[in-house]
Amino acid sequence: MIKIAVLIACHNRKNKTIKCLQKLYNQNNFLNTKYSVFLVDDGSSDGTEHAIKDLFPDVMIIKGGGSLFWAKSMALAWNECLKIKDKFDYFLWLNDDTYLYEMALGELIKTQINKTEIIIGSVCDPITKKRTYGGTIFVNKYLRPFKYDIVDINGMPQKIDTFNGNIVLIPYSVYEKIGIIDNQFQHAYADIEYSLRAVKNNIPILLTAKHIGECERKISINNESLDLSLGIKILKLFDRKEKPVKSWFRLCYKYGGILWPIHFFIGYIKSIITILFKHKYFNKN
C-alpha cells in the first residue's frame, strides 16, 4: 500500500476546489495507493468548507484566517499531516485549480526511478492542450540563476531544475533531507525556492512524460486589461502573486550568490521595462 498525503490550499474558489477534489477521488488506482487529503481553507466566505464536508467527509480541513495565502497554507497543511502517526510514502502538492486526469497518480509514481526523485506533473490548457505549467531548466545556473527555459513534454521523463507547484510528488526521503515548503514566502516563489533547495542538495527532479492534468494559465501583470493605468500596473508588480519585495529579496539572497543584490534590482528593472513597453505598444495599437 502506497500512502500519499495530498496537500491543498484554497480560498473562495468553491467550484474549482470541488472539481479538483472530484478529479482526485476519481483516480484509477492501479498501484494500490491510499491518499489522505489535508486542505487549508484560508478564510473562504463562499461556502467552500461546508461543500467539502458534504461531498468529501474524509478530507481534513484546516482553517486559516484569510492571510496565509498559498505558501503559508501549504506549509500549514504539511505540518498537520506530519502529526499523523502513520508515516506517508509521499507528499503531493496539488493546486485547487488543477484537474488531474484519471491516470495522474499512477503516472507520477511510474516516473520514479529510485524513489528519491521529486516528480513534477506537466499540465496543459483545457482547450488548446498546450503546456501551461510544469518544469524549466537553467539558462546559466551561475550567471543567471533566475532565468529559465520552459521544458515541454516529449514522451519521456526529463530532468528539470525548477518547477511550478501545481502537481508535485515529493518522496518522504526528500522531506527528511530538505524539509517542508518555506512559509516565509508570501505566495509567489515558494515553489521555485523548494526546487532550488532540491538542486542545491543534489535531489533529482523529473517531469512526467505526458500531461497529467489541466489548468488554465493565469494572466500576468504584463497581459492584463488595457483599461488598467500604467501606474496601477507597476504597483501590481509588487503584489504577492507577482514579484513581492520580501519574497523576491529572500529568493535572491538565498540563491543569487555574491551577485544577489544585482539580481534583486535587475529583476524589478526588467519587469518595469517590460510593463512600459507593452503598455505603450498596446495603447498605440
HELIX and SHEET records of a PDB file:
HELIX    1   1 LYS A   14  TYR A   25  1                                  12    
HELIX    2   2 THR A   48  LEU A   55  1                                   8    
HELIX    3   3 PHE A   69  CYS A   81  1                                  13    
HELIX    4   4 ALA A  104  THR A  111  1                                   8    
HELIX    5   5 TYR A  172  ILE A  178  1                                   7    
HELIX    6   6 ALA A  190  LYS A  200  1                                  11    
HELIX    7   7 ILE A  221  ASN A  223  5                                   3    
HELIX    8   8 LEU A  230  LYS A  236  1                                   7    
HELIX    9   9 VAL A  245  TYR A  255  1                                  11    
HELIX   10  10 GLY A  257  LEU A  259  5                                   3    
HELIX   11  11 TRP A  260  LYS A  284  1                                  25    
SHEET    1   A 7 MET A  60  GLY A  64  0                                        
SHEET    2   A 7 THR A  33  ASP A  42  1                                        
SHEET    3   A 7 ILE A   2  CYS A  10  1                                        
SHEET    4   A 7 TYR A  90  LEU A  94  1                                        
SHEET    5   A 7 ILE A 167  PRO A 171 -1                                        
SHEET    6   A 7 ILE A 118  CYS A 124 -1                                        
SHEET    7   A 7 ARG A 131  TYR A 133 -1                                        
SHEET    1   B 8 MET A  60  GLY A  64  0                                        
SHEET    2   B 8 THR A  33  ASP A  42  1                                        
SHEET    3   B 8 ILE A   2  CYS A  10  1                                        
SHEET    4   B 8 TYR A  90  LEU A  94  1                                        
SHEET    5   B 8 ILE A 167  PRO A 171 -1                                        
SHEET    6   B 8 ILE A 118  CYS A 124 -1                                        
SHEET    7   B 8 ILE A 205  GLU A 214  1                                        
SHEET    8   B 8 TYR A  99  LEU A 100 -1                                        
SHEET    1   C 8 MET A  60  GLY A  64  0                                        
SHEET    2   C 8 THR A  33  ASP A  42  1                                        
SHEET    3   C 8 ILE A   2  CYS A  10  1                                        
SHEET    4   C 8 TYR A  90  LEU A  94  1                                        
SHEET    5   C 8 ILE A 167  PRO A 171 -1                                        
SHEET    6   C 8 ILE A 118  CYS A 124 -1                                        
SHEET    7   C 8 ILE A 205  GLU A 214  1                                        
SHEET    8   C 8 GLN A 158  LYS A 159 -1                                        
SHEET    1   D 3 ARG A 144  VAL A 151  0                                        
SHEET    2   D 3 GLY A 135  ASN A 140 -1                                        
SHEET    3   D 3 THR A 162  PHE A 163 -1                                        
END                                                                             
